[in-house]
Amino acid sequence: MTGPAWVALAAERGNLASSESKLGWLRSRKAIPIACALAAGEFVVDKLPVTPDRQSVAPLGARLLLGGGCGAAVETAADRRWYRGAALGLLGALIGAFAGSGYRAAVARKGLPDLPFALLEDIAVLTAAVLLYQEHSESRATAVPMSAQMIDQEARYGAID
């Protein structure tokens, strides 16, 4: 659920979608609190002993659906092929599910307490999200002035080849 929260926050800040785009609904006042509450809920539920394994059908299916959707949203917002982003999001969800499950199983096999390592996993996910958000924001900040400069040059000199 961190992915949808990241996408909603990036959209709200104007880094991902304009209100006129297909993804404009991500900028709504409801999208961010819902996505962030679901992400926070996942961080809590993931620690409970009754939580199903991430590799079982329902949790893995949800991860794949959300990962693919988030990847498609990012690529669509960048005017690129949505299916490329969906494929990368699906791949990331698969890697995350199996790597996280393997990591937690290795901790259990060593007889170590699960909670500190689960929290470490959460910190790693949140750190990656913040770093990706900053990188995306910075690349967008440099892309916008460059686009404006190219439009200005085209207006002055004609089409740029």
Order of alpha helices (4+ residues) and beta strands (2+ residues): alpha-alpha-alpha-alpha-alpha
